[in-house]
Amino acid sequence: MNKTLTQSVLAVAFLFIIALAGTGCLKSNNSASLLPVLRTSDVVKDAADTSARSGGLITENSTDAITANGVCWSATNATPTIADSKTTDTVLNLYFVSRMHPLKVNTKYYARAYATNAAGTAYGSVVEFTTGADLSAKVGTVSTFAGSAAAGFDDATGAAATFYSPQGITIDASGNFYIADALNSAIRKMTSAAAVTTITGNGTIGYVDGSLADARFYAPQALVTDATGNIYVADFSNNMIRKITPGGVVSTLAGSGTAGYDDGTGANASFNNPRGLVFGADGNLYVADRGNNLIRKVTTAGVVTTFAGNRAAAQVDNLTGTSASFNKPSGIAVDASGNLYVADSFNYSIRKITAAGVVTTYFGKSTHRIVGTPSAISIDAKGNMFITDQTGRVFEVTSDKVLIPLAGLSATAGFTDGTGTSARFASPQGVVADGNGNIYVTDAGNNSIRKIVLPSL
């Protein structure tokens, strides 16, 4: 084959590959003028219950362009159409986010996504939701549980204890808290009486496995416990997942120590600033691999695979997890049905991943920052979700899917105890609920652990 012909063949093949890549995982009906296929997103209501947010994911379309899309809703029509109330939204990477407004309180509604092309209008499945009473006056009461504004490394009780930029926090079955004390490169323990001790790490940056006294970490960011008392740590700047046994042995479960992206087992795998950790319903660890814009899965034997994300910094929903995109995912939680929820920080949104790997936007988008810059998520035994916003707020999404701003004020840092917007935080990071209707927040900029007593709803 002559050189010119070879170059032509390679050029055609290259263009064909590009064309295939551009389709992503959106199924395409090759025949013209076929109706699109789409899904309706979950509905999340606002605290006043006069508006709600949903959206859609377009999973199949023909060669015809989508000319209109959004969500339609009705209180009387169980299968609403575009002849009822509707939004008109912009498609962003196959998905769209909608705000239904105005709504009446204490009213049942039916909603579904729609999309229109040359063949007509298609609809997603119907989602039913009921608005309740106005909950906008329901706020949390904030107090300082342990630590003070001063950075330090002191084991003590309450305000006498000191931290240095605490990040992740978790709770065990006995009600003890474990804290990733990032800039002390230490793992701390805190009882329900606010007595703080150091489990491992001595304030020195490093990477050492072994006994609790000898072990070293580098800016740990998140941790989680299992049923047998092991503690797993996202060792952020060492780019590793570490394990601490009840017997006091620290080891490396996975990660090479060098920032990178490799699936594999143990030291053959690599991460890039892992930040969030949670155990999934399948018993595996799921990691918000922030620097890689990925959600990784790690078995208890240290086998690492990519569960969702494609490393691109973007907000893309998709039926296939590895065709979806995130932008600096930071926190991760799991609900009773096995769905994962991700604090997608630089997309200013909360994303949802089903057990099958379908990625959707639960709420939020970069052009409308409902939650600012979400950092962490925790879901309690009743199905209530709690979210920290690094800009200075803490939110609750109730089990009835009502979004309530609990405490703090956006872009207003401070260190003030109080109720609702009178309270102040400085870059709140981790969050966890106890069994008594309270949540605990690592207030990184204030080097303290704050307690929020939840309102009765």
N, C-alpha and C positions, 0 to 999 in steps of 0.2 A: 504494500500500500504506500503510495507516495506521500510525502510530507504534507502537502496541501490538503489532500483528502483526509489524512489522519487528523489534522487540525480541525477540519470541518465537522468530522464525526464527533470529536471531543467537545466542540463548541455546542453542537446540538444536544448532546447528552447532558452537558452542564446546565444549559437552559431548561431542559426537561426536569432536572433535579430541583432547580430553583422554583419552577412552577409547582412541583409537588410540595415542596417545603412551605410555600406560601399559603397552601390550603389549610395548614394546621390540622386539627382533628375535627374541624367542621365537616360533616358529611355533606356532599354535594349531589343534588339530583341533576344528572346531566340533561334531562329533558327540560326544555324551557317551560315557564309558566306553571310550575307546581307550587302548591302552598308551602310556606315555611313550616318547620316543626320547632316548637319551643317549650320551655319549662317556666313555670311560675315560681318566683323566689318566695322564701319565708316572709311573713308579715311581722314587722316590729312596730309597735305603737309608741307614740310620744306620751309623756307623763300627763299632759292635759287631756289626752285621748280625743283630740280634735283633728289629728292627722296620723298617718301611718305610712310606713315605707315598705316597699316590695320591689319587684322588678322582674326581669326575665333573662333567660339564656337561650339564644337561638342555636339549635343543635343541627338543623338541616335547612338548606335553602337551595333553590334552583339558581340558574344563571341570572335571574331577575334581581334587581336591586330592591332592598327593603325601603319602602317609601314612607312608612309611618310605623311607630311602635310605642308601646307604653303599657299601662295597666288600666283596665276598666273595672268599675265596681258599682254595686247597687245594694240597697237594703231590702229590695222587694223582688228583684230578678235573681233567681238562684243560678242562672247561667248568664252573667252580664255580658254585654256586647259593647261595641264602640258607640252604639246609640244611647248608652247610659253614661254616667260620669266617667271620664277617662283622663289620663295624662298623655302628653306627647313628649317623648324623650329621645335622646341621642344614643345610638348604639356605640359602645366602646368595646372593641375587641370581642364582639359577639354577645356581650351582655349589656344590660341597661338597668339603671336604678331609678325608681319612681317614688314620688311623694303624693299620697292621696290626701286631698284637703279640699273643702272642709268636711269633717265627719261629726256626727252627733254622738254625745256620750250615751252610754248604756244602750247601745244599738248593735244588732247583729248585721254584719256585712258579708257579701260574697265578692271575691275579686279574682281576676285572672289576667295574665299577660296576653298581649296581642301583638301581632306583626302583620304588616300588609305589604304585598308585592303585586306584580301584574296579574297574578292568578286570583287575588282576593285577600281576605283577612283570615288568619289562622289564630287559634287561641291555645294557651296552655291550660293546665288543669285548674279547677276552681279551688281557691283557698277560702275557708270560712274563718272569720274572726269577729269578736265582740268587743266593742269599746266598753270601758267601765266608767267609774267616777273619775273626776279630776284628781290626779295624784301629785300635781306639781308642788304642793305644799309639803309633801312628805320628804324629809331630808334626814341625813345622818347626823349624829352627835360625835364630834371628834375630840379625843384626848390623847395625850402623849403617854404611851405605855412603858417604853424603855428608851434610854438614850437621851441626849440633849443636843443642842445645836453644835456643840464642840466636837470635832473629830478626835478620836482616841481609840485605845485598845485596852479597856478595863473590864474585867469581869466583876459584876456587882448586881444589885437589884434596882430596877426602875431607873430613875434619872441618874443614879450613880454609875450605871453602866455606860460604856461608850462604844461607838461603832465608827467606821470610816467608809461612807458611801455604801450602805447595805443595799443589796439588789434583790435576789430571789428569797422567797419565804415559803415554807411548807409546814404541815402539821401532821403528827403521827396519831395512831389510834388512842394513845394515852393522853393526848392533848398537849404534848410538848411541841414547840416550834423549832425549826432549824432554819438558819439564816446564812445566806452567802454574803459574807462581809467582804465586799470586793477589794477595796483598797488596803485592807488588812491581810488580803490573801488568806482568809481563814474561814472555817465553818464554825458557826456559833450555835449554841443551844439555849433556848429560853423557855422556862416553865410558864404555866398559866398564872403564876404569881409574879412574873416578870423577873425571875432570877436568871441572870445571863452567865453562861460559862463558855469556854472555848473547847471545842472537840478536837480540832486539829488545825495546824497552821500557826505560825508565830509572828506574822507581820512581815515576813521576808518573802519576796518574790522568788519562785523557783519551780522546779519540777522534780519531785522525789516521791517514789512509792515506798511503802514500808509501814512502820508503826505510826501511830498518831503523833507521837512526839517528833518523829523525823520527817514526816510527809510535808511537802511544799506544793502550793498552788499559785496560780497567776491570775488574779482578778476573777474569781468564780462568780457566775452570774445567776445560776438557777440550780435548784435541787429538788429531789423528790424521793420519798421513801417507799419501800415495798412492804408486803405483809409480814415479812420475816425480820424487818428491822434494818435492812441494808439502806444506805443512802447513796443516791447517784447524783453526781455533780457535773454541771456544764462548766468545765474549766476553760473559760472564755479565751484568754490570751495564750494558753497552752494548746488550744484547738483540740481538746480531748474531752471524752466522757470518763470520769473517774468513779470509782466505787469504794465505799467505806463500809466494812462489815461490822456487825454488832460486836465482834471480837476485837475490833480496833485495828484492822489491817486495811491499808489504802492501796488500791491497785488501779491500773488503767484498763478500762473495758474496751475502749476503741479510740483510735486517733493516733496519728504519727508524731504529733508535736509540731508539725509544719503546716501552715495554712495551705489548703488545697481542696481539691474535689476528687475523691476516689472512693468508690464503693469497694468493700472488701471486708476482711475479718481482722479485728484487733488493730495492730499497728500498721496493717496494710490499707486501712481506711484513712481518710483525711477529712477534716472539717475546716471551716473558715469562720471563726468566732461563734461557736454554738452558744445560744442564749436561753432558749426555753426548753423545758423538759416535762413530759407527762407519760404515765403508763396508759396505753390504750386498752380497749376492751379485750384485745387478743393477748395481753400480757407482755407485749413488746414496748420498748421505749420509743417515743416519738420526739424528735429534736427539731426545734426551730433553728436551722443553720443560717444565721443572719447574714453572714458575709457571702454565702453562696446563693441566697434567695431561695432556699429549699426547705422542704420538710423531709427529714431523713427518718428511717426506721432502723432501730438497733435491737437485735435479739439479746437475751440475757447471756448468750454465748459470744456476744460481740460482733455478730455479723451485721454489717451496715449496708442498707440499700436506700435508693431514693424513692420516696413515696409520692411526693408532689412537688411541682416546680420544675422549671427548665433553665434556671440560673439567670434568665433575663430579668432585669429590674423593670417590672411592668405590672399592671393589674389586668390579668386575663383569666376569665372563668372558662372551664372546659369540662367535658364529660370524662376526659382522661387526665388523671392527676399530673402526669409529667408533661402535659401540653399546656398546663396552666402556669401563670407567672405570679410572683410575689415581689415585694420591694422592702427588704429589710424586715422579715418576720422576726418578732421578738419574744412573744409569749404564746403559750399553747395550752389548751385544756380539752377535756373530753367529757361528753354528757353521758347519761345513763343508756342511751341508745347506741353508743359507740361512735358518734360523730365528733370530729375534732374541730375546734375553733381556734383561729390564729389571730393574734394581734399583729396585723400587717402594718407596721409603723409608718413607713413612708408612702403607703397608699392611703393612710388615714382611715383605715377600715377594719372591720372584723370579717374574716373569711370563714367559710364552713367547708369541711371536707368530709364526705360520707365514708363509710367503711369500704365502699367500692372505689373510692378515689375521685368522686365527682366533686369538683371545686366550684363554689358559688360565692358571691358576695353577700354576707348576712346583712350588713348595712354599712354605709359610708362610702365615700369616694374622694379622690384628690381634689375635686373642684368644690366639694361641700363637706367641710371637716366637722362632722357631728361630734366626734370624740377626740379631735385634735390628733395627737400622736400616741396611739395606744401602745402600752409597754407590756402589760401582763394581763392574763385572764385566769379566773378561778371559778369553778362551778360547784355549788354546795349540794348536799344530799337531797335538797328539795327542788333542785333544778334551776335555782337562781344563779345568774352569771354576774360576776363582778369584774370591772375593768379599770385599770389605772391609766390615766392620761398624763404623759410626761409634762404637758403644759400646765398642770396644776390641779387636776380634778380626778374624782373617783365616781364611777357610774355603776348602777345596777340595771341589769335586764332581768325582770322578774320571770318566774316560770310561766306567767301569762304573756310574756314577751312585751312588757312595757318598759321603755327606756327611761330611767330616773336618774338625774344628776344628784348624787348623794351629798357631795361635799367638795369644797374648793372652788376656785375661780380661774378660768383660763388665762394664761399668760400673766399671772399675778402671783409671783413667788412670795412666800413669807413663812412664818412659823407661829401660827396662831391656832389655839384650840377653840372650838365653838361649834355652831350648827350651820349646816348648809353652806352658803357662799360666804359666811363670815369666817369659816375656817380657812387656813392657808397651808399649802404644802410647797416644797421645793423639789421638783422632779420626782414625784412618786413613781415607784418602780414595781416591786412585787406586791401580790395581794393573795390572801387566803382567808377562808371562813372557818370559824370554830363551830361547835354544835349548839351554841347558845344564842344564835342570832347576832353575832358580832363578826366584824372582819378586821383584819390586821394588815397594815400597809407599810412597806419599807419606804420611808421618806428619805431618799438618798441624799438630797442636798442639805437636809437638816440632820443627817447622821442619827436618825431615830426610828423607832417603831411606833406607829400611830394606831390607835384603836378607834373603830367607828361602830357605834351602837346603831343598829338599823331601825328605821321607823316601822311601826306596826301599820300594815296595809289593810 
